[in-house]
Amino acid sequence: MKAAICDDTVEDAAFMEKHIKEYFMKKSIPYECNVYQSSKALWYEIEDGQAFDLLFLDIEMQELNGFELAAKIQETAPDILIIFVSAYESYVYKSFEFRPFRFIPKQQMESMITQALEAAFREIVSRTSEGYIAENQQGIEKIPFRKIVYIWRSWSRKSWRRKTARSWTLCAV
């Protein structure tokens, strides 16, 4: 499980990191958690191909706010679960436009973070366990079922069409 926290308030980021660490250590789940005080720094990492399963995004930030960052992430990496974190509960309805996994008010962080982590872990496990394993010229690849439009077999070859964030890809085995 690879998570990231993006919050320009050092104390809030440290609080979330502590709770994430405690949760995964208690459950004996291997994890990595990166902390970013800059939304642009996180965006550059994702744009460069850094993979994350789960993001905790503050909404009120310099440079890119959490909503702008979420919109960019959803274009490039739509499978990342996003949990918005904000001191302003009034953002909860606006957050629905970005289909977050959860919204946690900072005032309720301590009581809600464990429940959010548990639900996120279950969701990520269910997503990764459902897929088609294929061997191709690049090696062995697991394709989530939800990204496969159809599979066909022609003579001794199997092929499938896969949908990514921006295009359709024809793949052959």
VMD Tcl script that builds the backbone (N, CA, C; Angstrom):
set m [mol new atoms 519]
animate dup $m
set s [atomselect $m all]
$s set {name element resname resid chain x y z} {
  {N N MET 1 A 0.850 -1.171 0.000}
  {CA C MET 1 A 0.000 0.000 0.000}
  {C C MET 1 A 0.892 1.228 0.000}
  {N N LYS 2 A 0.654 2.096 -0.953}
  {CA C LYS 2 A 1.450 3.317 -1.036}
  {C C LYS 2 A 0.521 4.517 -0.902}
  {N N ALA 3 A 0.780 5.317 0.130}
  {CA C ALA 3 A -0.062 6.473 0.416}
  {C C ALA 3 A 0.768 7.747 0.371}
  {N N ALA 4 A 0.072 8.868 0.203}
  {CA C ALA 4 A 0.716 10.174 0.262}
  {C C ALA 4 A -0.218 11.138 0.980}
  {N N ILE 5 A 0.393 12.054 1.678}
  {CA C ILE 5 A -0.325 13.124 2.371}
  {C C ILE 5 A 0.145 14.425 1.744}
  {N N CYS 6 A -0.796 15.283 1.403}
  {CA C CYS 6 A -0.438 16.595 0.877}
  {C C CYS 6 A -1.184 17.638 1.699}
  {N N ASP 7 A -0.439 18.286 2.572}
  {CA C ASP 7 A -1.010 19.292 3.466}
  {C C ASP 7 A 0.082 20.299 3.773}
  {N N ASP 8 A -0.196 21.578 3.558}
  {CA C ASP 8 A 0.831 22.590 3.801}
  {C C ASP 8 A 0.967 22.971 5.273}
  {N N THR 9 A 0.125 22.401 6.134}
  {CA C THR 9 A 0.262 22.603 7.577}
  {C C THR 9 A 1.052 21.424 8.136}
  {N N VAL 10 A 2.263 21.690 8.575}
  {CA C VAL 10 A 3.180 20.639 9.020}
  {C C VAL 10 A 2.575 19.797 10.137}
  {N N GLU 11 A 1.923 20.425 11.093}
  {CA C GLU 11 A 1.347 19.696 12.237}
  {C C GLU 11 A 0.249 18.734 11.786}
  {N N ASP 12 A -0.606 19.182 10.864}
  {CA C ASP 12 A -1.683 18.313 10.382}
  {C C ASP 12 A -1.130 17.134 9.590}
  {N N ALA 13 A -0.126 17.398 8.765}
  {CA C ALA 13 A 0.489 16.318 7.982}
  {C C ALA 13 A 1.138 15.294 8.910}
  {N N ALA 14 A 1.838 15.774 9.942}
  {CA C ALA 14 A 2.494 14.869 10.896}
  {C C ALA 14 A 1.459 14.035 11.661}
  {N N PHE 15 A 0.340 14.646 12.010}
  {CA C PHE 15 A -0.730 13.939 12.713}
  {C C PHE 15 A -1.276 12.807 11.851}
  {N N MET 16 A -1.550 13.103 10.563}
  {CA C MET 16 A -2.062 12.073 9.653}
  {C C MET 16 A -1.027 10.965 9.453}
  {N N GLU 17 A 0.226 11.355 9.258}
  {CA C GLU 17 A 1.286 10.374 9.044}
  {C C GLU 17 A 1.400 9.428 10.237}
  {N N LYS 18 A 1.326 9.972 11.441}
  {CA C LYS 18 A 1.405 9.156 12.657}
  {C C LYS 18 A 0.271 8.127 12.690}
  {N N HIS 19 A -0.945 8.557 12.386}
  {CA C HIS 19 A -2.093 7.645 12.424}
  {C C HIS 19 A -2.039 6.600 11.303}
  {N N ILE 20 A -1.565 6.990 10.154}
  {CA C ILE 20 A -1.420 6.033 9.045}
  {C C ILE 20 A -0.386 4.976 9.419}
  {N N LYS 21 A 0.731 5.415 9.951}
  {CA C LYS 21 A 1.787 4.487 10.371}
  {C C LYS 21 A 1.263 3.520 11.424}
  {N N GLU 22 A 0.576 4.029 12.441}
  {CA C GLU 22 A 0.032 3.177 13.503}
  {C C GLU 22 A -0.956 2.159 12.940}
  {N N TYR 23 A -1.818 2.595 12.031}
  {CA C TYR 23 A -2.818 1.690 11.457}
  {C C TYR 23 A -2.148 0.536 10.720}
  {N N PHE 24 A -1.241 0.849 9.806}
  {CA C PHE 24 A -0.634 -0.202 8.996}
  {C C PHE 24 A 0.297 -1.102 9.815}
  {N N MET 25 A 0.978 -0.548 10.785}
  {CA C MET 25 A 1.835 -1.378 11.635}
  {C C MET 25 A 0.986 -2.315 12.492}
  {N N LYS 26 A -0.106 -1.818 13.034}
  {CA C LYS 26 A -1.000 -2.639 13.853}
  {C C LYS 26 A -1.580 -3.794 13.043}
  {N N LYS 27 A -1.890 -3.546 11.768}
  {CA C LYS 27 A -2.465 -4.572 10.893}
  {C C LYS 27 A -1.398 -5.411 10.187}
  {N N SER 28 A -0.116 -5.089 10.402}
  {CA C SER 28 A 1.008 -5.775 9.733}
  {C C SER 28 A 0.878 -5.719 8.209}
  {N N ILE 29 A 0.515 -4.569 7.723}
  {CA C ILE 29 A 0.364 -4.359 6.281}
  {C C ILE 29 A 1.573 -3.566 5.798}
  {N N PRO 30 A 2.299 -4.082 4.811}
  {CA C PRO 30 A 3.429 -3.302 4.276}
  {C C PRO 30 A 2.911 -2.015 3.643}
  {N N TYR 31 A 3.593 -0.930 3.922}
  {CA C TYR 31 A 3.128 0.350 3.403}
  {C C TYR 31 A 4.299 1.305 3.213}
  {N N GLU 32 A 4.020 2.341 2.455}
  {CA C GLU 32 A 4.941 3.461 2.311}
  {C C GLU 32 A 4.070 4.701 2.351}
  {N N CYS 33 A 4.506 5.726 3.069}
  {CA C CYS 33 A 3.730 6.957 3.164}
  {C C CYS 33 A 4.657 8.143 2.928}
  {N N ASN 34 A 4.382 8.915 1.890}
  {CA C ASN 34 A 5.156 10.108 1.583}
  {C C ASN 34 A 4.357 11.334 2.000}
  {N N VAL 35 A 5.055 12.344 2.500}
  {CA C VAL 35 A 4.405 13.576 2.933}
  {C C VAL 35 A 4.892 14.725 2.064}
  {N N TYR 36 A 3.946 15.520 1.584}
  {CA C TYR 36 A 4.254 16.680 0.741}
  {C C TYR 36 A 3.604 17.919 1.351}
  {N N GLN 37 A 4.370 18.984 1.478}
  {CA C GLN 37 A 3.809 20.256 1.918}
  {C C GLN 37 A 3.409 21.104 0.703}
  {N N SER 38 A 3.785 20.668 -0.477}
  {CA C SER 38 A 3.499 21.397 -1.712}
  {C C SER 38 A 2.663 20.521 -2.640}
  {N N SER 39 A 1.535 21.053 -3.071}
  {CA C SER 39 A 0.685 20.307 -4.000}
  {C C SER 39 A 1.375 20.126 -5.353}
  {N N LYS 40 A 2.157 21.109 -5.759}
  {CA C LYS 40 A 2.878 20.974 -7.029}
  {C C LYS 40 A 3.927 19.872 -6.951}
  {N N ALA 41 A 4.585 19.729 -5.818}
  {CA C ALA 41 A 5.586 18.665 -5.657}
  {C C ALA 41 A 4.928 17.290 -5.807}
  {N N LEU 42 A 3.767 17.108 -5.185}
  {CA C LEU 42 A 3.048 15.841 -5.330}
  {C C LEU 42 A 2.623 15.638 -6.778}
  {N N TRP 43 A 2.117 16.688 -7.411}
  {CA C TRP 43 A 1.685 16.574 -8.800}
  {C C TRP 43 A 2.846 16.173 -9.702}
  {N N TYR 44 A 4.013 16.777 -9.519}
  {CA C TYR 44 A 5.177 16.429 -10.346}
  {C C TYR 44 A 5.560 14.964 -10.160}
  {N N GLU 45 A 5.467 14.461 -8.940}
  {CA C GLU 45 A 5.768 13.041 -8.680}
  {C C GLU 45 A 4.797 12.133 -9.441}
  {N N ILE 46 A 3.523 12.447 -9.382}
  {CA C ILE 46 A 2.514 11.631 -10.069}
  {C C ILE 46 A 2.686 11.732 -11.579}
  {N N GLU 47 A 2.947 12.934 -12.049}
  {CA C GLU 47 A 3.157 13.149 -13.477}
  {C C GLU 47 A 4.378 12.374 -13.987}
  {N N ASP 48 A 5.387 12.218 -13.125}
  {CA C ASP 48 A 6.591 11.462 -13.488}
  {C C ASP 48 A 6.404 9.953 -13.352}
  {N N GLY 49 A 5.199 9.514 -12.987}
  {CA C GLY 49 A 4.922 8.086 -12.937}
  {C C GLY 49 A 4.936 7.469 -11.552}
  {N N GLN 50 A 5.088 8.270 -10.515}
  {CA C GLN 50 A 5.048 7.743 -9.150}
  {C C GLN 50 A 3.634 7.207 -8.894}
  {N N ALA 51 A 3.534 5.965 -8.479}
  {CA C ALA 51 A 2.230 5.321 -8.262}
  {C C ALA 51 A 1.832 5.413 -6.794}
  {N N PHE 52 A 0.590 5.772 -6.559}
  {CA C PHE 52 A 0.029 5.802 -5.214}
  {C C PHE 52 A -1.307 5.074 -5.240}
  {N N ASP 53 A -1.630 4.455 -4.112}
  {CA C ASP 53 A -2.939 3.829 -3.967}
  {C C ASP 53 A -3.932 4.791 -3.325}
  {N N LEU 54 A -3.419 5.636 -2.432}
  {CA C LEU 54 A -4.275 6.460 -1.582}
  {C C LEU 54 A -3.634 7.815 -1.341}
  {N N LEU 55 A -4.450 8.882 -1.460}
  {CA C LEU 55 A -3.973 10.235 -1.204}
  {C C LEU 55 A -4.868 10.919 -0.184}
  {N N PHE 56 A -4.245 11.592 0.762}
  {CA C PHE 56 A -4.940 12.483 1.685}
  {C C PHE 56 A -4.611 13.897 1.222}
  {N N LEU 57 A -5.616 14.629 0.718}
  {CA C LEU 57 A -5.378 15.958 0.176}
  {C C LEU 57 A -6.087 17.026 0.993}
  {N N ASP 58 A -5.311 17.987 1.489}
  {CA C ASP 58 A -5.902 19.182 2.072}
  {C C ASP 58 A -6.497 19.980 0.925}
  {N N ILE 59 A -7.502 20.764 1.191}
  {CA C ILE 59 A -8.125 21.538 0.116}
  {C C ILE 59 A -7.511 22.930 0.017}
  {N N GLU 60 A -7.343 23.596 1.133}
  {CA C GLU 60 A -6.780 24.951 1.141}
  {C C GLU 60 A -5.258 24.860 1.130}
  {N N MET 61 A -4.660 25.023 -0.052}
  {CA C MET 61 A -3.201 24.993 -0.184}
  {C C MET 61 A -2.750 26.057 -1.165}
  {N N GLN 62 A -1.487 26.437 -1.055}
  {CA C GLN 62 A -0.885 27.371 -2.006}
  {C C GLN 62 A -0.729 26.651 -3.346}
  {N N GLU 63 A -0.390 27.367 -4.374}
  {CA C GLU 63 A -0.158 26.832 -5.720}
  {C C GLU 63 A -1.429 26.195 -6.257}
  {N N LEU 64 A -1.557 24.876 -6.197}
  {CA C LEU 64 A -2.778 24.172 -6.601}
  {C C LEU 64 A -3.577 23.862 -5.343}
  {N N ASN 65 A -4.873 24.171 -5.329}
  {CA C ASN 65 A -5.653 23.738 -4.166}
  {C C ASN 65 A -5.998 22.258 -4.336}
  {N N GLY 66 A -6.544 21.658 -3.312}
  {CA C GLY 66 A -6.826 20.223 -3.348}
  {C C GLY 66 A -7.775 19.814 -4.461}
  {N N PHE 67 A -8.744 20.669 -4.781}
  {CA C PHE 67 A -9.678 20.353 -5.858}
  {C C PHE 67 A -8.982 20.386 -7.217}
  {N N GLU 68 A -8.158 21.388 -7.446}
  {CA C GLU 68 A -7.418 21.465 -8.713}
  {C C GLU 68 A -6.480 20.276 -8.865}
  {N N LEU 69 A -5.816 19.919 -7.777}
  {CA C LEU 69 A -4.910 18.773 -7.799}
  {C C LEU 69 A -5.677 17.482 -8.079}
  {N N ALA 70 A -6.820 17.308 -7.429}
  {CA C ALA 70 A -7.641 16.104 -7.648}
  {C C ALA 70 A -8.073 15.992 -9.100}
  {N N ALA 71 A -8.457 17.113 -9.717}
  {CA C ALA 71 A -8.880 17.090 -11.124}
  {C C ALA 71 A -7.739 16.625 -12.018}
  {N N LYS 72 A -6.528 17.115 -11.780}
  {CA C LYS 72 A -5.368 16.705 -12.580}
  {C C LYS 72 A -5.061 15.223 -12.361}
  {N N ILE 73 A -5.118 14.789 -11.120}
  {CA C ILE 73 A -4.813 13.393 -10.789}
  {C C ILE 73 A -5.827 12.465 -11.450}
  {N N GLN 74 A -7.087 12.823 -11.426}
  {CA C GLN 74 A -8.110 11.963 -12.000}
  {C C GLN 74 A -7.972 11.826 -13.511}
  {N N GLU 75 A -7.368 12.803 -14.161}
  {CA C GLU 75 A -7.107 12.685 -15.599}
  {C C GLU 75 A -5.969 11.709 -15.877}
  {N N THR 76 A -4.957 11.718 -15.013}
  {CA C THR 76 A -3.750 10.921 -15.236}
  {C C THR 76 A -3.796 9.561 -14.562}
  {N N ALA 77 A -4.301 9.514 -13.351}
  {CA C ALA 77 A -4.298 8.280 -12.559}
  {C C ALA 77 A -5.651 8.128 -11.851}
  {N N PRO 78 A -6.703 7.782 -12.593}
  {CA C PRO 78 A -8.051 7.763 -12.008}
  {C C PRO 78 A -8.285 6.689 -10.946}
  {N N ASP 79 A -7.388 5.723 -10.824}
  {CA C ASP 79 A -7.585 4.659 -9.839}
  {C C ASP 79 A -7.109 5.017 -8.434}
  {N N ILE 80 A -6.431 6.136 -8.282}
  {CA C ILE 80 A -5.964 6.545 -6.955}
  {C C ILE 80 A -7.167 6.967 -6.125}
  {N N LEU 81 A -7.263 6.429 -4.915}
  {CA C LEU 81 A -8.331 6.851 -4.005}
  {C C LEU 81 A -7.927 8.176 -3.369}
  {N N ILE 82 A -8.855 9.119 -3.357}
  {CA C ILE 82 A -8.583 10.433 -2.778}
  {C C ILE 82 A -9.479 10.646 -1.568}
  {N N ILE 83 A -8.843 11.017 -0.466}
  {CA C ILE 83 A -9.562 11.414 0.735}
  {C C ILE 83 A -9.250 12.891 0.960}
  {N N PHE 84 A -10.283 13.728 0.860}
  {CA C PHE 84 A -10.091 15.144 1.133}
  {C C PHE 84 A -10.100 15.368 2.635}
  {N N VAL 85 A -9.231 16.260 3.072}
  {CA C VAL 85 A -9.119 16.627 4.481}
  {C C VAL 85 A -9.182 18.140 4.532}
  {N N SER 86 A -10.079 18.678 5.348}
  {CA C SER 86 A -10.195 20.135 5.399}
  {C C SER 86 A -10.719 20.605 6.747}
  {N N ALA 87 A -10.279 21.787 7.125}
  {CA C ALA 87 A -10.802 22.429 8.328}
  {C C ALA 87 A -12.160 23.066 8.039}
  {N N TYR 88 A -12.524 23.126 6.758}
  {CA C TYR 88 A -13.764 23.790 6.352}
  {C C TYR 88 A -14.777 22.768 5.855}
  {N N GLU 89 A -15.719 22.433 6.708}
  {CA C GLU 89 A -16.735 21.449 6.344}
  {C C GLU 89 A -17.612 21.931 5.195}
  {N N SER 90 A -17.630 23.217 4.937}
  {CA C SER 90 A -18.440 23.752 3.844}
  {C C SER 90 A -17.969 23.241 2.484}
  {N N TYR 91 A -16.762 22.691 2.397}
  {CA C TYR 91 A -16.245 22.150 1.140}
  {C C TYR 91 A -16.777 20.752 0.816}
  {N N VAL 92 A -17.465 20.142 1.740}
  {CA C VAL 92 A -17.871 18.751 1.539}
  {C C VAL 92 A -18.716 18.589 0.266}
  {N N TYR 93 A -19.651 19.493 0.014}
  {CA C TYR 93 A -20.515 19.346 -1.162}
  {C C TYR 93 A -19.759 19.625 -2.453}
  {N N LYS 94 A -18.886 20.601 -2.439}
  {CA C LYS 94 A -18.054 20.892 -3.614}
  {C C LYS 94 A -17.165 19.685 -3.919}
  {N N SER 95 A -16.714 18.978 -2.881}
  {CA C SER 95 A -15.816 17.834 -3.088}
  {C C SER 95 A -16.470 16.730 -3.898}
  {N N PHE 96 A -17.797 16.624 -3.872}
  {CA C PHE 96 A -18.488 15.577 -4.619}
  {C C PHE 96 A -18.208 15.654 -6.112}
  {N N GLU 97 A -17.895 16.844 -6.616}
  {CA C GLU 97 A -17.589 16.998 -8.038}
  {C C GLU 97 A -16.367 16.174 -8.448}
  {N N PHE 98 A -15.526 15.832 -7.465}
  {CA C PHE 98 A -14.272 15.131 -7.751}
  {C C PHE 98 A -14.317 13.666 -7.321}
  {N N ARG 99 A -15.482 13.185 -6.946}
  {CA C ARG 99 A -15.690 11.788 -6.563}
  {C C ARG 99 A -14.644 11.273 -5.562}
  {N N PRO 100 A -14.515 11.940 -4.430}
  {CA C PRO 100 A -13.528 11.461 -3.456}
  {C C PRO 100 A -13.997 10.162 -2.806}
  {N N PHE 101 A -13.047 9.425 -2.271}
  {CA C PHE 101 A -13.395 8.217 -1.529}
  {C C PHE 101 A -14.016 8.600 -0.181}
  {N N ARG 102 A -13.493 9.637 0.428}
  {CA C ARG 102 A -13.993 10.140 1.712}
  {C C ARG 102 A -13.690 11.637 1.827}
  {N N PHE 103 A -14.369 12.273 2.774}
  {CA C PHE 103 A -14.083 13.650 3.174}
  {C C PHE 103 A -13.974 13.621 4.689}
  {N N ILE 104 A -12.838 14.076 5.216}
  {CA C ILE 104 A -12.649 14.079 6.666}
  {C C ILE 104 A -12.432 15.513 7.138}
  {N N PRO 105 A -13.334 16.020 7.988}
  {CA C PRO 105 A -13.087 17.338 8.588}
  {C C PRO 105 A -11.891 17.225 9.549}
  {N N LYS 106 A -10.999 18.194 9.502}
  {CA C LYS 106 A -9.805 18.121 10.360}
  {C C LYS 106 A -10.176 18.043 11.836}
  {N N GLN 107 A -11.307 18.659 12.204}
  {CA C GLN 107 A -11.731 18.621 13.604}
  {C C GLN 107 A -12.114 17.210 14.045}
  {N N GLN 108 A -12.410 16.333 13.092}
  {CA C GLN 108 A -12.807 14.959 13.404}
  {C C GLN 108 A -11.788 13.932 12.921}
  {N N MET 109 A -10.593 14.395 12.616}
  {CA C MET 109 A -9.561 13.514 12.046}
  {C C MET 109 A -9.312 12.287 12.918}
  {N N GLU 110 A -9.113 12.509 14.194}
  {CA C GLU 110 A -8.757 11.397 15.075}
  {C C GLU 110 A -9.838 10.319 15.093}
  {N N SER 111 A -11.092 10.715 15.089}
  {CA C SER 111 A -12.169 9.724 15.161}
  {C C SER 111 A -12.498 9.093 13.809}
  {N N MET 112 A -12.111 9.729 12.702}
  {CA C MET 112 A -12.512 9.222 11.389}
  {C C MET 112 A -11.397 8.579 10.571}
  {N N ILE 113 A -10.147 8.835 10.888}
  {CA C ILE 113 A -9.070 8.370 10.012}
  {C C ILE 113 A -8.939 6.846 9.983}
  {N N THR 114 A -9.109 6.193 11.119}
  {CA C THR 114 A -8.985 4.728 11.155}
  {C C THR 114 A -10.066 4.075 10.300}
  {N N GLN 115 A -11.278 4.566 10.425}
  {CA C GLN 115 A -12.388 4.029 9.633}
  {C C GLN 115 A -12.133 4.258 8.142}
  {N N ALA 116 A -11.631 5.417 7.784}
  {CA C ALA 116 A -11.329 5.721 6.375}
  {C C ALA 116 A -10.215 4.819 5.849}
  {N N LEU 117 A -9.189 4.592 6.641}
  {CA C LEU 117 A -8.092 3.712 6.230}
  {C C LEU 117 A -8.571 2.276 6.041}
  {N N GLU 118 A -9.397 1.815 6.943}
  {CA C GLU 118 A -9.940 0.448 6.848}
  {C C GLU 118 A -10.741 0.280 5.560}
  {N N ALA 119 A -11.613 1.234 5.278}
  {CA C ALA 119 A -12.434 1.167 4.068}
  {C C ALA 119 A -11.563 1.277 2.811}
  {N N ALA 120 A -10.580 2.157 2.837}
  {CA C ALA 120 A -9.688 2.321 1.679}
  {C C ALA 120 A -8.896 1.040 1.432}
  {N N PHE 121 A -8.384 0.435 2.492}
  {CA C PHE 121 A -7.623 -0.802 2.336}
  {C C PHE 121 A -8.493 -1.894 1.722}
  {N N ARG 122 A -9.718 -2.040 2.206}
  {CA C ARG 122 A -10.637 -3.044 1.640}
  {C C ARG 122 A -10.892 -2.774 0.152}
  {N N GLU 123 A -11.095 -1.516 -0.193}
  {CA C GLU 123 A -11.355 -1.154 -1.594}
  {C C GLU 123 A -10.150 -1.465 -2.476}
  {N N ILE 124 A -8.973 -1.120 -2.016}
  {CA C ILE 124 A -7.755 -1.342 -2.808}
  {C C ILE 124 A -7.496 -2.833 -2.983}
  {N N VAL 125 A -7.689 -3.610 -1.939}
  {CA C VAL 125 A -7.508 -5.063 -2.032}
  {C C VAL 125 A -8.510 -5.651 -3.021}
  {N N SER 126 A -9.758 -5.210 -2.960}
  {CA C SER 126 A -10.753 -5.766 -3.886}
  {C C SER 126 A -10.431 -5.389 -5.330}
  {N N ARG 127 A -9.891 -4.210 -5.548}
  {CA C ARG 127 A -9.522 -3.788 -6.906}
  {C C ARG 127 A -8.347 -4.594 -7.441}
  {N N THR 128 A -7.368 -4.844 -6.603}
  {CA C THR 128 A -6.160 -5.510 -7.085}
  {C C THR 128 A -6.334 -7.018 -7.205}
  {N N SER 129 A -7.316 -7.582 -6.536}
  {CA C SER 129 A -7.470 -9.032 -6.611}
  {C C SER 129 A -8.283 -9.465 -7.831}
  {N N GLU 130 A -8.918 -8.528 -8.511}
  {CA C GLU 130 A -9.752 -8.857 -9.657}
  {C C GLU 130 A -9.059 -8.419 -10.933}
  {N N GLY 131 A -8.540 -9.396 -11.676}
  {CA C GLY 131 A -7.860 -9.016 -12.899}
  {C C GLY 131 A -7.491 -10.216 -13.746}
  {N N TYR 132 A -7.004 -9.924 -14.935}
  {CA C TYR 132 A -6.581 -10.929 -15.898}
  {C C TYR 132 A -5.059 -10.881 -15.983}
  {N N ILE 133 A -4.417 -12.015 -15.801}
  {CA C ILE 133 A -2.957 -12.095 -15.886}
  {C C ILE 133 A -2.602 -12.478 -17.318}
  {N N ALA 134 A -1.750 -11.684 -17.935}
  {CA C ALA 134 A -1.357 -11.952 -19.326}
  {C C ALA 134 A 0.148 -11.818 -19.462}
  {N N GLU 135 A 0.698 -12.655 -20.327}
  {CA C GLU 135 A 2.123 -12.548 -20.637}
  {C C GLU 135 A 2.236 -11.997 -22.051}
  {N N ASN 136 A 3.032 -10.951 -22.194}
  {CA C ASN 136 A 3.243 -10.365 -23.518}
  {C C ASN 136 A 4.731 -10.066 -23.708}
  {N N GLN 137 A 5.065 -9.290 -24.716}
  {CA C GLN 137 A 6.471 -9.022 -25.019}
  {C C GLN 137 A 7.178 -8.282 -23.885}
  {N N GLN 138 A 6.451 -7.525 -23.096}
  {CA C GLN 138 A 7.059 -6.780 -21.994}
  {C C GLN 138 A 7.165 -7.600 -20.711}
  {N N GLY 139 A 6.564 -8.755 -20.659}
  {CA C GLY 139 A 6.603 -9.585 -19.460}
  {C C GLY 139 A 5.191 -9.933 -19.015}
  {N N ILE 140 A 5.043 -10.230 -17.737}
  {CA C ILE 140 A 3.738 -10.577 -17.187}
  {C C ILE 140 A 3.072 -9.304 -16.690}
  {N N GLU 141 A 1.793 -9.183 -16.993}
  {CA C GLU 141 A 1.056 -7.976 -16.644}
  {C C GLU 141 A -0.295 -8.378 -16.081}
  {N N LYS 142 A -0.745 -7.671 -15.039}
  {CA C LYS 142 A -2.080 -7.895 -14.503}
  {C C LYS 142 A -2.950 -6.718 -14.918}
  {N N ILE 143 A -4.043 -7.018 -15.600}
  {CA C ILE 143 A -4.954 -5.984 -16.071}
  {C C ILE 143 A -6.241 -6.101 -15.269}
  {N N PRO 144 A -6.606 -5.049 -14.554}
  {CA C PRO 144 A -7.872 -5.094 -13.802}
  {C C PRO 144 A -9.048 -5.342 -14.753}
  {N N PHE 145 A -9.992 -6.193 -14.324}
  {CA C PHE 145 A -11.144 -6.511 -15.158}
  {C C PHE 145 A -11.891 -5.257 -15.597}
  {N N ARG 146 A -11.979 -4.255 -14.732}
  {CA C ARG 146 A -12.746 -3.064 -15.080}
  {C C ARG 146 A -12.100 -2.251 -16.192}
  {N N LYS 147 A -10.847 -2.566 -16.549}
  {CA C LYS 147 A -10.183 -1.857 -17.638}
  {C C LYS 147 A -10.213 -2.648 -18.944}
  {N N ILE 148 A -10.777 -3.849 -18.917}
  {CA C ILE 148 A -10.860 -4.672 -20.118}
  {C C ILE 148 A -12.247 -4.513 -20.717}
  {N N VAL 149 A -12.284 -4.139 -21.975}
  {CA C VAL 149 A -13.560 -3.992 -22.658}
  {C C VAL 149 A -14.002 -5.341 -23.201}
  {N N TYR 150 A -13.098 -6.048 -23.867}
  {CA C TYR 150 A -13.388 -7.405 -24.322}
  {C C TYR 150 A -12.086 -8.148 -24.586}
  {N N ILE 151 A -12.187 -9.481 -24.606}
  {CA C ILE 151 A -11.048 -10.357 -24.896}
  {C C ILE 151 A -11.487 -11.275 -26.025}
  {N N TRP 152 A -10.630 -11.508 -26.987}
  {CA C TRP 152 A -10.940 -12.463 -28.042}
  {C C TRP 152 A -9.725 -13.332 -28.317}
  {N N ARG 153 A -9.995 -14.485 -28.887}
  {CA C ARG 153 A -8.929 -15.433 -29.201}
  {C C ARG 153 A -8.971 -15.723 -30.692}
  {N N SER 154 A -7.834 -15.587 -31.327}
  {CA C SER 154 A -7.719 -15.844 -32.754}
  {C C SER 154 A -6.567 -16.814 -32.960}
  {N N TRP 155 A -6.859 -18.003 -33.427}
  {CA C TRP 155 A -5.879 -19.068 -33.561}
  {C C TRP 155 A -5.213 -19.296 -32.217}
  {N N SER 156 A -3.945 -19.059 -32.115}
  {CA C SER 156 A -3.269 -19.311 -30.830}
  {C C SER 156 A -2.981 -18.012 -30.087}
  {N N ARG 157 A -3.498 -16.925 -30.576}
  {CA C ARG 157 A -3.238 -15.622 -29.937}
  {C C ARG 157 A -4.479 -15.127 -29.210}
  {N N LYS 158 A -4.251 -14.505 -28.093}
  {CA C LYS 158 A -5.330 -13.818 -27.380}
  {C C LYS 158 A -5.047 -12.334 -27.474}
  {N N SER 159 A -6.086 -11.564 -27.597}
  {CA C SER 159 A -5.941 -10.115 -27.638}
  {C C SER 159 A -7.042 -9.506 -26.793}
  {N N TRP 160 A -6.825 -8.297 -26.345}
  {CA C TRP 160 A -7.844 -7.601 -25.582}
  {C C TRP 160 A -7.708 -6.112 -25.825}
  {N N ARG 161 A -8.768 -5.432 -25.544}
  {CA C ARG 161 A -8.783 -3.981 -25.668}
  {C C ARG 161 A -8.906 -3.424 -24.259}
  {N N ARG 162 A -8.009 -2.483 -23.943}
  {CA C ARG 162 A -7.959 -1.928 -22.600}
  {C C ARG 162 A -8.216 -0.429 -22.664}
  {N N LYS 163 A -8.981 0.061 -21.691}
  {CA C LYS 163 A -9.266 1.486 -21.619}
  {C C LYS 163 A -8.376 2.109 -20.555}
  {N N THR 164 A -7.632 3.135 -20.923}
  {CA C THR 164 A -6.848 3.905 -19.955}
  {C C THR 164 A -7.534 5.250 -19.788}
  {N N ALA 165 A -6.915 6.130 -19.002}
  {CA C ALA 165 A -7.519 7.434 -18.736}
  {C C ALA 165 A -7.723 8.242 -20.007}
  {N N ARG 166 A -6.850 8.058 -20.986}
  {CA C ARG 166 A -6.915 8.913 -22.165}
  {C C ARG 166 A -7.185 8.173 -23.469}
  {N N SER 167 A -7.056 6.859 -23.498}
  {CA C SER 167 A -7.153 6.193 -24.792}
  {C C SER 167 A -7.531 4.723 -24.640}
  {N N TRP 168 A -7.735 4.080 -25.795}
  {CA C TRP 168 A -7.952 2.643 -25.867}
  {C C TRP 168 A -6.684 2.019 -26.401}
  {N N THR 169 A -6.278 0.905 -25.835}
  {CA C THR 169 A -5.068 0.232 -26.263}
  {C C THR 169 A -5.402 -1.191 -26.687}
  {N N LEU 170 A -4.908 -1.603 -27.845}
  {CA C LEU 170 A -5.050 -2.971 -28.302}
  {C C LEU 170 A -3.835 -3.751 -27.861}
  {N N CYS 171 A -4.033 -4.818 -27.124}
  {CA C CYS 171 A -2.926 -5.596 -26.572}
  {C C CYS 171 A -3.013 -7.013 -27.126}
  {N N ALA 172 A -1.881 -7.639 -27.349}
  {CA C ALA 172 A -1.860 -9.012 -27.875}
  {C C ALA 172 A -0.900 -9.860 -27.061}
  {N N VAL 173 A -1.251 -11.125 -26.953}
  {CA C VAL 173 A -0.400 -12.087 -26.254}
  {C C VAL 173 A 0.174 -13.039 -27.278}
}
mol reanalyze $m
mol bondsrecalc $m
mol representation Tube
mol addrep $m
